[in-house]
Amino acid sequence: MCPYLKVMIEFVLIAQLHLTDGRFGPSMNIDYFSKEHMCIDRARNAEDIVEMIKQEWYAYMDEEASHGHPVPPIDSIAMYCKPLEEAPG
C-alpha cells in the first residue's frame, strides 16, 4: 500500500440506547469515517444497524432474565456522529 494513500479516520458513528424505564442504556461505537458527511449519511440510513442492535438486546434481555436480572427493553436508539477525539471509549 502506498503510504500517501492513508485515509484519516476522523468521525465515529455512535448508537445510544434509551430504555423504557427512562434510563440511558449503553452507547456503542458502530463505524468510523474520514468525512463528517459520510458519517451523517450513514446515521440517517441506519435502520439495519438499529434492527441488529434490537435483536442483540432482546437476546441479552432473555439471558439476563433467565438469571433473575430483569433488563428493560429499548425505547429508542439515537444514531449520531462525533469527532474521533471526542468519542467515548
VOGU-3710 file (C-alpha; in Angstrom, 3 decimals, decimal comma):
1> mcpylkvmie> 0,000/0,000/0,000  1,270/3,415/-0,907  1,974/5,467/2,256  0,454/8,536/0,605  -2,948/6,863/0,338  -3,605/6,545/4,063  -7,137/7,597/4,975  -7,544/9,614/8,124  -10,346/8,365/10,349  -11,893/11,460/11,845
11> fvliaqlhlt> -15,516/10,698/12,768  -17,241/7,895/14,619  -20,870/6,782/14,291  -22,316/6,140/17,756  -25,527/4,376/18,798  -27,033/5,463/22,131  -29,724/3,227/23,597  -32,653/4,754/25,503  -34,505/2,246/27,688  -38,214/2,116/28,514
21> dgrfgpsmni> -37,543/2,857/32,196  -36,190/6,296/31,235  -32,511/5,458/31,635  -29,797/5,528/29,042  -28,534/2,131/28,009  -25,045/1,602/26,667  -23,574/3,621/23,834  -21,628/1,822/21,120  -19,090/2,953/18,576  -20,510/1,491/15,369
31> dyfskehmci> -18,317/2,638/12,472  -15,592/5,108/11,523  -15,480/7,632/8,671  -12,996/10,006/7,117  -15,617/12,678/6,370  -18,386/14,012/8,589  -20,995/13,997/5,810  -20,360/10,270/5,228  -20,978/9,580/8,905  -24,140/11,704/8,957
41> drarnaediv> -25,482/9,977/5,844  -24,955/6,583/7,495  -26,610/7,763/10,720  -29,660/8,853/8,721  -29,873/5,472/6,988  -29,112/3,139/9,876  -32,282/1,041/10,013  -30,228/-2,119/9,517  -27,963/-1,225/12,441  -30,938/-0,398/14,663
51> emikqewyay> -32,582/-3,748/13,882  -29,362/-5,643/14,610  -28,948/-3,837/17,949  -32,576/-4,587/18,883  -32,149/-8,300/18,128  -28,979/-8,472/20,212  -30,607/-6,517/23,055  -33,630/-8,830/23,194  -31,326/-11,852/23,344  -29,433/-10,110/26,176
61> mdeeashghp> -32,731/-9,394/27,978  -33,722/-13,072/27,747  -30,324/-14,244/29,014  -30,354/-11,829/31,946  -33,976/-12,686/32,821  -33,028/-16,365/32,973  -30,579/-15,411/35,743  -33,162/-13,333/37,609  -31,850/-9,970/36,378  -34,604/-8,142/34,516
71> vppidsiamy> -33,369/-5,699/31,866  -35,747/-3,097/30,399  -36,478/-3,097/26,675  -35,202/-0,442/24,282  -37,439/2,583/23,845  -35,333/4,174/21,089  -31,850/4,250/19,624  -30,179/7,540/18,728  -27,542/7,465/16,000  -25,100/10,364/15,913
81> ckpleeapg> -21,588/11,311/14,814  -18,733/12,765/16,822  -15,169/13,685/16,038  -12,972/10,709/16,913  -11,115/12,558/19,671  -14,441/13,314/21,440  -15,916/9,812/21,155  -16,304/7,620/24,238  -14,061/4,604/24,645
//
